[in-house]
Amino acid sequence: MAVTRIPLPDWAWTERADDRLELPLAETELSVRTVNCLEEQAIFTVKDLLGCTPQQLLEIPNFGVKTLQAVYDALEQVGFYRRSRQPREEAERQAVIRVDDFSLLGE
């Protein structure tokens, strides 16, 4: 079982868990170069990525601020938003899962 920096609620481990957490990074909007950088650090899924701090990501060789922004953008494409950047209409809804600085917005 993968471990995140902030534990997920028990219901997240059931069959009803959101599949976006297990989405492979290769299936996101990230570039091949970025995915390769992350996979070299054993970061393979969105859940693995959410368990990393921005500082940890920036310590990866060839991973800079622009790449970090690309990661943020790719996470937003699958529904994860930094708390400071949630869409206004979505920010008013209750978040289902909170991991580090990201929220998975409820349906």
Residue, then its C-alpha position, 0 to 999 in steps of 0.5 A: m500500500a502506498v503512503t502519502r505525506i498526509p494519510l488518506p481516509d479509510w474510505a479511500w482504500t475501498e472499491r469506491a476510491d477515486d481512480r484518479l489517485e491511481l492514474p499513472l503519470a504517463e496518462t496525464e498531460l505531463s511531457v515524457r521528459t517530466v514523467n521520466c524524471l519522476e519515474e526515476q524517483a519512483i513516482f509513478t501515480v498521481k497519488d505518489l506525486l501528491g505525496c511529494t512536497p514542492q521542495q522534494l520535486l525541485e531537488i530532482p535533477n533536471f526538474g525546475v520551477k517550469t517543470l513544477q508548474a507543468v506538474y501543477d497544471a497536469l494535476e489540475q487537468v485531472g481535478f486536483y487544485r492547490r487550495s489557493r487556485q481552486p476554481r471559484e465555483e468549485a472552492e465553495r463545494q466541500a472537498v472530498i480528499r485533501v493531500d498536502d496542498f491539493s484537493l480532489l474536488g467532490e463530484 
